[in-house]
Amino acid sequence: MNTSQTLRPEERRAASDPSMTGSKALIESFLQEGVETVFGYPGGAIIPVYDALYDYRDRLRHILVRHEQGAVHAAQGYARVSGRVGVCLVTSGPGATNTVTGLADALMDSTPLVLVTGQVGSALLGTDAFQETNFIGITQAVTKWNCQVKRTEEIPGAIAKAFYIARSGRPGPVVVDITKDAQCGTAPFSYEKVASIRSYVPASVPSEERIDEAAKLIDAAQRPLAMIGQGVILSGGEAELRAFLDKSGMPAASTLLGLSALPTDSPQYVGMLGMHGNYGPNIKNRDCDLLLAVGMRFDDRVTGNPGCFGANAKIIHLEIDPAEIGKIVPADVALVGDAKQTLPLLTRCIRARSHRAWIDEFRACDKIEYEKVIRRAVHPAEGRIRMGEAVAAVARAYDNDAVLVTDVGQQQMNAARYFGFRRTRSVVTSGGLGTMGFGLPAAIGAKLGAPDREVVLFAGDGGLQMTIQELGTIFQSKIPVKIILLNNSFLGMVRQWQELFYDRRYSFTEMVNPDFGLIARGNGLSYRCVERREELDEAIAAMKASEGAFLLEVRVEGEENIFPMVPAGAPVSEIRFE
């Protein structure tokens, strides 16, 4: 048999010559790590890689974004729904620096990414050459790990290490900066996945003594509350969480990024924590005698005044990153470990309990919140369409089983509050950094990461316009994302603060917007605009029935506020309804 007739040209070259270019070695390394999709934008310092990529179009899907920030956000969306490492490819100088916001967002929200950047040739480093930046120095503060590769033979090892670090322990973004001469040079290729690094311990297991201490506190508690963070989802510990809750009987609340780890219709689920969270888990914080934090970091949007948080409660903190334990709220028992591995150790040691009376107190809070806030937010009697009303209508249409992607602002909080979740990895949003413009590119990545699921994006008119050029990515790549634009002609969350705390001095928060319909149609999207609530359900049905991408603009009340709300720095028990 003549094998030269059955192999592609690049395979024939590899068969006859054990050496390959650094560019090809990079792509082969991606394939060894199971990469199927790459988000990127070409340029001079990365063009050798793009030339090599031309021969891999049948094995590696490249999504051409319209801005490098969009590449990182898209990779974040992909990673968050798929559980895989997101991969980006950009050039040097401004191409690289345009990714910094995305890297910072991914670090804050523990999203596994590998960003490969091109760099000028080794001989030009430090000369202020065209499109040269010290990208390793720039990104030290916004990456889990970064490195620069100047030798062709070092590319496979650097990529293997990058993927291991990005996905292990507390996940995060990694940068590999490769000089142009390393891309163009040749070297023998071999690839070995990394399973350990001597100086890096990604996760530990709590001692039996610590588990026993935690179990005793759980067994003694009369009013316990589990607080569920994204760490449960990142570890794949959803089943272990349910088993623990079933046995302990305790109620569970969620952080913003922890949403969907537990179905929202679970009898033990009592709502979302934090500034715009539900009334029950905030007001009952002062009554808890035990708080079990699982895979969360006690950020200020959850705790309010940390000195008052859980003031009458013992604190058990289960977290994979030891740096987060005791950083904001002191822990009585620290469990440093992976949620999936550690929760069963707790479950085995605790006794079976029921806390129905305690959970009923949260349900009483739900009724108060419904009458004070939810009824008029979701079922207004008059006036313009409300954001919560639109979110609830979309949630009904999709039976609470779509992947929810949001931008940042009032629509984000309304979506988190009024969209339900039936299965895990159903929420993609910017939590820690609060990046406006995150939503549209993240929705693109989410749809590619979960192609069999419906993906709906809620965006405001401010956030959408920050990355609106990515509609071109949707057009070119034919990605059927469903976009709900909640247009209030304001930077709504800033305006709300101006109303409540700055005497309604609306300083530069009113938006004079373009014709979104023209923009949508110019990018090949179907489009509807709704201003009357009696048209809303029909328009949503049309969006859902559309096979391609769709932009549904809903013109909502301009001066609506999102409540409940905990004022910044106040105890969470001081949650207000107006």
N, C-alpha and C positions, 0 to 999 in steps of 0.2 A: 504494500500500500504506500502510495506517495503522500506523505503527511503534509508536504508543502501545498498540496491542493486543498486541504481541509482547514488549514490555519489562516487566520487573518495576518496581514503583513506584519503588524507589530508583534504577533505571537511567533512568526517565523524568525524575526530578528532576535527575540528573546531566547528562542530555542538554539540558535546558532551562536549566540554571544551571551554569556552569563551576566555581562554588565548591562546596565541601562542608565538612562539619564536620571538626574535627580527629580525632574518633573514627573517622569513616568513612575519612579520609585514612590513618590508621594501618592499618586493615584492608586498604585497597587497596594500601598499601605492602607488607604481608605477602604479598598475592597476587602482586605484582610480583616478589618474591623467591622465589616458588615454594612458599610455606608451605602445607601441607595440614593440619597438626595443631598445635593449641595446647593447652598444659596450664595450667590456671588456677583461680582462686577469686575471685569477685566481692566487691566492697565499695564503700563510699560514694564514695571518690575515683576509682574506675575504672568506676563504673556507667554513665557516658555511653558508654564503649567497649563495655560489655556490651549496652547498648541497641542500638547500631549492629550489634553482632555478631548480633543476632536476625535481621536481614535477610540474613545470609550463611551460614545454617545449611546450605545446600545446596552451599556451596563451601569451607567451612572447618570442620574437625572440632574441636570443643572438648571436652576431657576434664576433667570436674569432679573434681578431687582432693579429699581430705579435710583436707589441711594443705598450706600453701604450700611447706614443705620438700619434700613429696612431688612438687609440681609441678616443681621444679628437678631432682630425681633422676630423675623420669620423662623429662624432656627430655634429661637426660644419656644415659639408656639408649637413647632414640630416636636421638640423634646418633651414639652409638658404633657402632650396628649399621648405620645407614643412610648414614653419611658426610655427612649434611645438618646444618644448624644447628637445634638444638632451640630452641623458643620457649615462653616462659612469660608469663603475664599475671596480675598480682596488684594489690591495693589498697595504700594508704599505711600508715604506722605499723606496727602489728604484722604486718600482711599482708606488708609488705616485709621487715621484720627477720627474719621466719620463714624467709626464703630465704637468709640469710647463710651457713649451713653448706653448703648446696648450691653456692653460688657459690665458696666456698673450695675445696670438693672439685673443682669443674670447673676452677678455675685450676691447682690442683696437678696434675691429670691431663690438662690441655690439651684440654678438651672445648669445642667451639664452641656457645655459647648466646647468645641475646638475651632478656633479661628486661625487660619493660616494666612499670613500676610507676606506679600513679596517685599523684598528689600533691595536697595541698590547693591551693586557689586562690592565684594569685600574690600577691594582696593580704594573704593570711594567712601567708605565709612568714616565719619568724622570730618568730612570735607565740606559739609553743607551742599552736597550734590543735589541736582534736580530731583525733587520729590523724596528727599531723604528726611526722615525724622528718627529720633531715638525712641522708637516705639516700645522697646523693652522698658526703658525708664518711664515713659508715659503711662504704661499699663500696669506697673507694679502694684498700684493701689486698687486696681479694679479687676484683678484676675486672681484665681487660686494659685496659678503657676504660669510662668512664661519663660521662653528661652529663644535664643537666636542661633540659627544653624548656618555655618559658613562652609561646611564640608559636605559634599554629596553623600558620602558613605554614612553620615550621621543622621540622615533624614528618616529612615525607617525606625531607628531607635527612639528618636525624638517624638515621632507620631505615636508609637506604641505607649510611651510614657505619658504623653498628653491625654490619650483616651482613658488610660487607667486612672489618672488623677482626676480628670473631669467627672467620671462616673462614680468613683468610689467615695466612701465616707460621706461627708456633706458635699454634695455635688457643686460644681461651679464652672466658670469659664476658664479656658486655657488658651494662651496665644503661642503659636510657633511662627517665628519670623525667619524667613529663609532668603538668603542673599541670592541675587540673580545668577552669579557664577556657580553656586551650589545647585541651582536648578538645571543649569546647562551642562555641568560636568557629568562624568560617567563613573560608575562604581558597581561592583558586584552587589546583587540584591538578595537579601534574606530578611525574613520578618519573623519575629518572635513576640507574641503578646506578653505584656507585662502583668505579672500576678502579684508582685510585691516590690516595695522599695525599702531599703534598709532603714532609712531615716524617717519614713512616713508610715504612721499607724492610722489607717482610715477609720477604724471603729474598734471599740473595746466592748467587753461584756462586764456588766456590774457584778460585784462580788455577791456571794450568797448572803453575807451579813447585810449589805445594802438592800437587797431584795427583801429580806426578812423585816428590816426596819420599815420599809415602804408598805409591806403587806399588813403589818401591825397597825399602822396609821389608817389604812383603808378599812380594816376590819372594825376599828374603833369609831370611825366617822359616822355621824348621824345625818349630816348635810353635805355630802361630797359632791364635787363637780369635776368632770373630766373636761379638759380644754384641748381640743384637737387641732394640731397644726399640720402644715404641709409635709412635715417629716414622716407622717404615717403613709402618705401617698408615695413619697420618694423611696421609701423602704419597701413598698409593696406589702404593707402590713395591715391592709383593710380587714381581712378575715380575722386576723389576730386581735384587732381592735374590737370587732363585733363579739368575739368569744369572751374577751375580757368584760365588756359591758354586759353581756348576757349573764355572766356569773356575778359580777359586782352589783348589778342593778342600778348603778349610779347614772344620773343624767349626764349628757355630753353636749358641749357647745363647740363651735368651730371658729377659728380665725378666718380671715378673708381667703387666704391661700389654702386653708384646710377644708374649704367647702368641697363637697362631693365625696370626701373620704367615708362619710356615713350618709346614707340616703336621707333626704330631708323629711320623708314620711316615717322614719324610724320612731317608735314610741318613746325612745329615750333621748331623741334629739330635741334640744331646747333653743336652738337658734344661733345666731352669729354674735360674737363678742365685738366690743370696741366702739369707736366714736360714733358710728352710724349703725351699730348693731342692734340686736333686739333688746327689748326692755328687760325681760326676765333674767338672762345671764349677767346683765350689767347691774341691775338693782339688787339681785340676790347675792352679788359678790360680797356684800357686807355681812350676809347671814351664813355663808359657807364656813364649815369647820375644817374642810380639806379641799385643796385644789391640786389636782393631778394634771400637770402640763405635759403633753406628749408631742414631741416634734415641733415645738414652737419656741420663740425667743423673747417673749414678753416685750415686744416693741411698744413705743409710746402710743400708737393708735389703738392698741388693745388695753393698756394699763391705765391710761390717763396719768394721774398722779401716782407714781409707783410706791410712794410711801404709804398710801392708803389702800393699795391693791391687796385684797385678801387679808385685811388687817386682823381678822379673827380666825384665820385659817392656818393650818399647817400646809406647807408647800412641798410637793414632790415634783421634781423636774426631771423628766426623761428626755434626754437630748443627745444626739450623736456628736455634737461639737462641744467639747468641754469649755471652750471660751465663752459660750453663751450662758452657762450655769453660774448663777450668782452675779451676773453682770448688771442686771437691772433690779430683779426681785430675788432676795436671798432664799435659798432652798433649805428646808429642814432635812430633806433626803435628796441627794443627787444621784441620779442613775445615768451614768454616761454610757450610752450604747445605742444601737440601732433599734427602732421601734418594733420591727418585725421579729427580731430575735429576743428582745427584752420583754415585751408584753406577755408572751406565754409563760415566762418565769414568774411574773406577778400573778397571772391567772391561776397557775398551779398552787400558789401559796395562800391565796385568799379564800375566805369562806363565801358560799353562795348567800346573796342578800337580795332584798327587795327594798326599793326606796320610793314606792308609789306615792305615798303621802307627800314626800318632798318634791317629786316631779309634778304632782298636782299643783303645788305652789307656783311653779313655772307656768303651768297652763292657765292659772288665774291671771298671771301677768300678761300672757298672750291675749286674753280677752280685753284687758285694759288697753293694751297697745292697739288692738284692732279698732276699738271704739275711738281712741284718741288720735290715731294716725292712719292706720291701714285702710279703714273704710273710705276716707276721703281721698287717699292716695290712689287707690285701686278702683274704687267705685264712686267717682265724683258725681254729684247731682247736676252740676252745671259748669259753665266756663269752658275753657280750652282743654284739649287732651292733656292729661298729666303723664309724666314719665313712668311712674309706677303702673299706671293703667295700661300703657303701651307694652311694658315689660310683661305684665301678667297675661295680656292677650297673646303675645308671642309664645310664652311658656305654655299656655293652654293648647295652642295650635300644634306645638311640638311634643305635647304630653310630657313636659319636663324631662325630655330625653335627648336634647341636643347638646353639643359642646358649646358652652357659653364663652365667648371672648368679649372683653370690654376694653375700651379706652379708659382714661382716667378722668374723674370728675363726678358730677351728680348722677350721670347715667350709670357709672360704675357702681355706685352705692345702691341705686334703685335696682339694678340688675342683680346684684348680690342678695338683696333683700327679697325680691319677688320672683326670681327664677328658681324653680325647684330642680333637684338632681336625683336621678335614680341609680346612676352608676358612677364609679370613680373616674378620675382624670377628665372631668367635664367642665373645669374652670380654667381659663387662661386670662390672667390679668396682671398688671404691674402693681405689686404690693409695696415693697419697701422703698423703692425709688420714686414711685408715682409718676411714671413717664408718660406725659401726653404724647400722642402719636404712636404709642405702642400697638394699639388695637388692630389697625388695618393690616400691617405686615404680619403680626402675630396670627391673625385669622387665616392668612394665606398658608403659613406654616402648619397651623393646626389642621386645616383641611387636607394637606398633603400627608400629615402624620396619622390622620384617622380618616382615610378616604371613604370608608363605609358609613361614617356618621355625618349627620347634618351639623354644620357649623354656622352659628349665628353670631354676628358681631353687633354690639351696641356701642355707638360712638356719638360724641357730641360734635357740634359744628366747629368748635375750637380744635379739639384733638384730631378730628378727621383731616383738617386742612394742614396739619403739621407733617403728615406723610401721605397726602392725597395722591402724590405721584405714583404710589404703588398700585393704583387702579390700572396703570399701564402694565404692571406685572400680571395682574389678573387677566387683562385683555390678551396679552401675548401667550401666557401659559394656560389659559382656559381653565381657571380654578373657580369652581362654583360656590363662592362664598356668598352668604346672605347677610347684607348690611342693613341695619336699622339705624338711621341717622335721627337722633332726637334733637331737633333744632329748636333752641330757645333764643337764638340771637344774642346770647350772652356767654361769657366765660362763667358758667353757672355757679361753680363752687366758690370761686373768688368773690363773685357778686353776693352770694349768700353771706359770706363773712363780712363783706362791706355793709350789708344790710343790718346784720346782727350786732356788729362790734365797731363799725365806723360810720354810724349815723347816715346810712344810705348814700354815702359819697361814692357813687359808681364811677370810680376813676379808671377809665380805659378798659372797661370790661364789656361794653356793648359791642357786638359784632355786626358789621355791615357785610353780609355774605354774598357770594356769587350765586349764579344759577346752577345749583347742584344737578339738576336734571340735564342740562347741557353737558356738564362735565361727565356725568355718568354715561350718557349716550355716546359722547365722544370717545369713551373708552370701552364701548361695546357692551355695557351693562344695561339690562332692563331696569326701568325706573317707574316708580309711582310716588306721588306726593299726597299726603292725607292731612287735612285740617279739621274735618268733622268726625266726631267719634262714631257716628253711624256708618262711616265708610271704613273704619279701621279693620274689622274682622275680615271683610272681603279682600282688602288689600293684602293682608297677611296671608290669606289663603292663596292669592295669586303669586306672592313671593315664594311660598312653600312649594307650589306646583311648578315653578320655573325650574328647568333643568340646568340653566346656566347661572352666572352671577346676577345678583339683583340688589339694587339700592332702593330701599323704602324710606323716604323722608317723611317723618312725622313732625309736624309743627306743633310744639307743645307750649304750655304756659311759660311765659318769659321769666316771671318772678316767683316761681315755685321754690320752696325750700325743702331740703331732705331732713326729715326727722324720723325717729329720735336722734338726738345729738348730745354728745358729751363735749362740753367746751374744752379746748386744749388746756392741758395741765390740771384739770379738775378731776376729783375722784370719779370713777365710772358710775358710782351709785348716785351721782348728781345728774343723771341723764335727764334731759328736758324734752318735752313734747312740742314746744313752740318757743 
